[in-house]
Amino acid sequence: AEEWFEGKNGEPILISLKHGYVPGKNRDLKVVKKNVLDNKAPKKVEEPATPQKPASPQLTR
């Protein structure tokens, strides 16, 4: 593109597409994902401040 902006015209570059697109080996992309749950502290189970009475059994007829 730089040559074109400078006003230079060159011959087109011809390439063969006979074998289709073959990506280069240097284009391998490696993705490393961290587990976001590893950073969170476990939730503490809070005990109620007042003790609860056990539920009284209900009589059914």
C-alpha positions in Angstrom: 0.0 0.0 0.0 2.9 2.4 0.7 4.1 2.1 -2.9 0.6 2.9 -4.2 0.4 6.0 -2.0 3.8 7.1 -3.4 2.4 6.8 -6.9 4.2 3.6 -7.9 2.4 1.0 -9.9 3.7 -2.6 -10.0 2.6 -5.8 -11.6 0.0 -7.8 -9.7 1.2 -10.7 -7.6 -0.4 -14.0 -8.7 -0.9 -16.8 -6.3 -2.5 -20.3 -6.8 -5.6 -21.2 -4.9 -5.5 -24.7 -6.2 -5.0 -26.4 -2.8 -7.2 -24.0 -0.9 -6.4 -22.1 2.2 -3.7 -23.7 4.4 -3.0 -21.7 7.6 0.6 -21.3 8.7 1.9 -23.1 11.8 2.8 -19.8 13.5 -0.9 -18.8 13.7 -1.8 -21.4 16.3 -3.7 -19.7 19.1 -3.6 -21.1 22.6 -6.1 -19.9 25.1 -5.6 -20.5 28.8 -8.7 -19.9 30.9 -8.5 -19.6 34.6 -11.4 -20.8 36.7 -12.9 -17.7 38.2 -14.4 -19.8 41.1 -11.0 -20.6 42.4 -10.5 -17.0 43.5 -13.7 -16.7 45.5 -13.7 -17.6 49.2 -16.2 -20.3 50.3 -19.4 -18.9 51.7 -19.8 -19.2 55.4 -23.0 -20.7 56.7 -24.3 -18.3 59.4 -26.1 -19.9 62.3 -29.2 -18.1 63.5 -28.8 -15.9 66.5 -31.8 -17.4 68.3 -32.3 -21.1 68.5 -35.4 -22.3 66.7 -37.9 -24.6 68.3 -38.5 -27.9 66.6 -41.7 -27.9 64.6 -44.5 -29.4 66.6 -46.2 -32.4 64.9 -49.6 -31.7 63.5 -52.4 -34.1 64.0 -54.3 -35.2 60.9 -57.7 -36.8 61.0 
